[in-house]
């Protein structure tokens, strides 16, 4: 679990900063996936809308819950998000 958090942290520093014109719309957060409240920096892809954040924090939502994909073979189920931590 700690390796995943370190990987996410390291990956977030490798991403270029967003351009000033690419401000995130307020419609990006909060979202829900079942009973899970999804807040920044995590986001859920919505067809026809621009991404709301870095790809490393994109969650997939389905009837089973929210999942953080690391590859086409590996995904982690997200049980909770603590935005104030």
Residue frames relative to the residue before (quaternion, step in Angstrom):
aa qw qx qy qz dx dy dz
X 1.0000 0.0000 0.0000 0.0000 0.00 0.00 0.00
X 0.6619 0.5008 -0.3119 0.4625 3.59 0.96 -0.87
X 0.6095 0.5530 -0.3565 0.4423 3.58 1.07 -0.68
X 0.6359 0.5244 -0.3300 0.4602 3.60 0.99 -0.79
X 0.6644 0.4993 -0.3089 0.4624 3.59 0.89 -0.87
X 0.6544 0.4982 -0.3111 0.4762 3.59 0.98 -0.82
X 0.6344 0.5258 -0.3244 0.4646 3.57 1.02 -0.78
X 0.6575 0.5001 -0.3092 0.4711 3.60 0.92 -0.86
X 0.6513 0.5134 -0.3134 0.4625 3.56 0.96 -0.85
X 0.6693 0.4909 -0.2968 0.4721 3.59 0.87 -0.93
X 0.6618 0.5120 -0.3093 0.4520 3.58 0.92 -0.88
X 0.6441 0.5368 -0.3365 0.4286 3.60 0.96 -0.77
X 0.6559 0.4998 -0.3203 0.4662 3.62 1.11 -0.55
X 0.6347 0.5433 -0.3293 0.4400 3.60 1.18 -0.42
X 0.5961 0.5831 -0.3612 0.4173 3.57 1.19 -0.42
X 0.4779 -0.6522 0.4894 0.3266 3.59 -1.00 0.72
X 0.5445 -0.6081 0.4437 0.3700 3.61 -1.06 0.59
X 0.5358 -0.6272 0.4416 0.3528 3.60 -1.02 0.66
X 0.5384 -0.6103 0.4732 0.3373 3.55 -1.14 0.64
X 0.6236 -0.5592 0.3858 0.3867 3.57 -1.14 0.57
X 0.6755 0.4910 -0.2968 0.4631 3.58 1.06 -0.70
X 0.6594 0.5011 -0.3086 0.4679 3.57 1.24 -0.22
X 0.1327 0.8132 -0.5520 0.1278 3.58 0.98 0.82
X 0.4766 -0.6828 0.4798 0.2764 3.52 -1.01 0.86
X 0.4201 -0.7046 0.5039 0.2705 3.60 -0.77 0.97
X 0.5659 -0.6170 0.4257 0.3433 3.55 -1.10 0.69
X 0.5722 0.5966 -0.3844 0.4110 3.61 1.21 -0.28
X 0.5104 0.6576 -0.4187 0.3630 3.61 1.26 -0.08
X 0.8135 0.0979 -0.0178 0.5730 3.60 0.99 -0.77
X 0.6401 -0.2271 -0.7329 -0.0391 1.58 -2.10 1.26
X 0.2125 -0.7324 0.6323 0.1366 3.54 -1.31 0.41
X 0.2667 -0.7452 0.5783 0.1977 3.55 -1.24 0.23
X 0.0793 -0.7320 0.6748 0.0505 3.50 -1.29 0.59
X 0.7708 -0.1089 0.0211 0.6273 3.55 0.00 1.29
X 0.7783 -0.2685 0.2196 0.5234 3.60 -0.70 -1.05
X 0.5377 0.6326 -0.3926 0.3957 3.60 1.30 -0.02
X 0.2515 -0.7475 0.5991 0.1380 3.57 -0.88 1.00
X 0.1755 -0.8112 0.5545 0.0607 3.59 -0.49 1.22
X 0.0080 0.8033 -0.5919 0.0664 3.54 -0.67 1.19
X 0.7175 -0.4410 0.3362 0.4215 3.54 -1.36 0.29
X 0.5787 -0.1339 -0.8045 0.0030 1.72 -1.96 1.56
X 0.5220 0.6405 -0.4245 0.3703 3.60 1.22 -0.07
X 0.0014 -0.7992 0.6004 -0.0294 3.56 -1.14 0.63
X 0.3222 -0.7232 0.5827 0.1835 3.54 -1.30 0.47
X 0.4581 -0.6868 0.4966 0.2681 3.55 -0.87 0.98
X 0.0792 -0.7701 0.6320 0.0337 3.54 -1.02 0.88
X 0.4888 -0.6814 0.4531 0.3025 3.61 -0.70 1.04
X 0.8170 0.2459 -0.2008 0.4813 3.55 -0.98 0.91
X 0.6796 0.4302 -0.2937 0.5165 3.60 1.26 0.07
X 0.5319 -0.6190 0.4557 0.3553 3.61 -1.09 0.57
X 0.6289 -0.5317 0.3961 0.4061 3.60 -1.18 0.44
X 0.3614 -0.7486 0.5237 0.1863 3.56 -1.12 0.72
X 0.8209 0.0313 -0.0072 0.5701 3.59 1.18 0.03
X 0.7451 -0.3791 0.2867 0.4679 3.56 -1.29 -0.18
X 0.5931 -0.5988 0.4039 0.3559 3.60 -1.03 0.72
X 0.6053 0.5848 -0.3589 0.4035 3.61 1.08 -0.62
X 0.7400 0.3868 -0.2143 0.5069 3.59 1.19 -0.46
X 0.4250 0.7000 -0.4696 0.3300 3.59 1.24 0.26
X 0.1772 -0.7756 0.5997 0.0857 3.56 -0.89 0.98
X 0.2925 -0.7013 0.6196 0.1969 3.52 -1.21 0.62
X 0.1338 -0.8013 0.5812 0.0474 3.56 -0.82 0.97
X 0.1164 0.7645 -0.6294 0.0763 3.55 -0.96 0.91
X 0.7600 -0.3882 0.2542 0.4551 3.58 -1.26 -0.09
X 0.6501 0.5144 -0.3146 0.4624 3.61 1.23 -0.36
X 0.7004 -0.4174 0.2784 0.5076 3.59 1.21 -0.36
X 0.6180 -0.5222 0.4309 0.3995 3.55 -1.31 -0.39
X 0.0847 -0.8043 0.5882 0.0014 3.55 -1.01 0.90
X 0.2676 -0.7221 0.6205 0.1480 3.53 -1.14 0.82
X 0.2225 -0.8066 0.5378 0.1036 3.58 -0.46 1.21
X 0.1904 -0.7681 0.6027 0.1029 3.54 -1.01 0.86
X 0.7651 -0.0664 0.0433 0.6390 3.58 1.21 -0.50
X 0.6732 -0.4710 0.3433 0.4551 3.58 -1.23 -0.03
X 0.7112 0.4393 -0.2463 0.4904 3.57 1.26 -0.33
X 0.7832 0.3067 -0.1305 0.5249 3.58 1.18 -0.40
X 0.1190 0.7650 -0.6248 0.1012 3.56 -0.91 1.00
X 0.2634 -0.7540 0.5849 0.1413 3.53 -1.16 0.68
X 0.3950 -0.6999 0.5416 0.2464 3.57 -0.91 0.92
X 0.2884 -0.7471 0.5780 0.1571 3.56 -0.92 0.96
X 0.2310 -0.8031 0.5410 0.0952 3.55 -0.57 1.20
X 0.7929 -0.1078 0.0942 0.5923 3.59 1.03 -0.75
X 0.2042 -0.7348 0.6340 0.1283 3.53 -1.31 0.46
X 0.1571 -0.7836 0.5977 0.0633 3.56 -0.85 1.03
X 0.1996 -0.8452 0.4812 0.1194 3.63 0.14 1.21
X 0.6814 0.4990 -0.3044 0.4405 3.62 1.07 -0.51
X 0.5782 0.5901 -0.3850 0.4114 3.63 1.22 -0.11
